[in-house]
């Protein structure tokens, strides 16, 4: 098998054209529900899932919007049977149809999990790759309303559990020289390395590909891929010869797959002949390419890390569309930010995970698992928040939602203050809201219930305007609080979320684990310059969404004093007069 | 030692160490739980660090009822986040001194566990005195 040919509409150059593919349905609000992973890991069962359904009804969480019951990894028999997906014989003995019927009979929606690789993350050999048509039929038969699709064992990249040498698909070879019309251009002296990851090494350019965004190291905002570009002037339209001096490898940074283009016209997109080593350079075959009169940009690149992944997610949606053209299945991409899905996933998906998992210490029956407030890698509330909070430009009703992973409310390792801030910020950021706890631990009115069933907060998340909050103040930002990627949690943020009807929400967040004294303010006159729908008024009704206290503000300056460690204050502001 | 044999070995040694003999039905059920989700191909392959960790961690939860600990040194393993479904299992067997990591920064999740090391890991699961205390101290 080799990666598919890619159409123009699925190319890197089309990522920011705003066009949806495959008739993906728009205008879904962030999905809400319960997912089995954080609660039970791969030990979820039919009995546990039924208990969660019953509990959602008992707690009336469905009336607040928690509708989707999603079976995550660990629910399938680890091998296909006659080429088809089958439920785990022990854990889901009654089969998925029975499970689906049980969920639907309670007025809820049924969600399932798979993977664009050939296995699931658990190792079960039932990934959709190559089985998209068969699996789409199964999911239609099971009346699935939601699909979470993972990225383990992916064939065309060095994803989790994949062969590390799969990086050969996603990086261009090292490039030393390009020869155009007989003239040699040095990669180092004559070429320009664009973007973020490419670099000069000795007398060649390497790392022509896309930065791996699985971890929290890089901002999500800039282009995270590199090209090597040569500007070649032609005195008239003409056809010329072109060859590339290259050396291949099979690791992150140096691969075997090359994309060549003149401006927007890609004329080569395939493997090149492998070389003896990463520094043994050879000349490629000679191509004939058309140059236009004037300056032509010869682009040497490999955008396949993003293009292949978009293509793989598209393949599954295409098959679902064939079987059920009017389906309204919510499609959740779980590729952990590896390929910067904020650039492309809006075309086919309803949401996209932005990082690796929020916790690796998931629970089990009788064990709530552990979540963290901070971590150097991804498993913490703040690791996910720090990235998601500046990603508002990618979210919207016509696009989809940044997904900083499931809620950890109810897990050990976090206190009530941290739960509340976790919930409030996820609501402000229009994140999908998936509960990840054993709901049997919740009783109506108790502390956990007050957090997950805070209707005022959920109303922010589900507001019809569908706008993710923007960070309008950050005590550590140099110039642009809405754009700067800040991982130091010793700070206070203020988020503003415009709402339908001219209301807006403000969330004052002490991200740090230390109390913050002093005053933190935001002026509506400044907000009105950022948000079209936020307007100054004579007075404002201000509702604290935790205490429910309502006050009047006549100054248009909204202030919070003294925020304890990890605490937040969230208010809904309604302009009057 | 294959992954499947490793799981059987865990149960056999547990019976021997605890003196609690399981019925055939109970044994089969425990075995199913220990290897749940692991494909036939992986069950027949030599056991790797990550599958050994998963099986031992499940045994901790089901048989020896041992609580998880903070990750400690395991947070620094380069390969721990490559295995998101077994990351915690790897961390637990490492910090508890049941399977020592290859180095301070590498667990060796995909490395095959030699038979002797696999057996030693099971002994360390059951007998705290056999655990690798140097790692525990660090």
Interface residues (C-beta under 8 A of the other chain):
Chain A: X41 X42 X43 X73 X74 X78 X79 X88 X90 X91 X119 X121 X122 X123 X124 X125 X152 X160 X161 X214 X215 X356 X357 X360 X361 X362 X364 X367 X370 X375 X376 X377 X378
Chain B: X32 X33 X36 X37 X38 X39 X40 X41 X42 X61 X68 X71 X75 X80 X81 X82 X83 X84 X85 X87 X88 X91
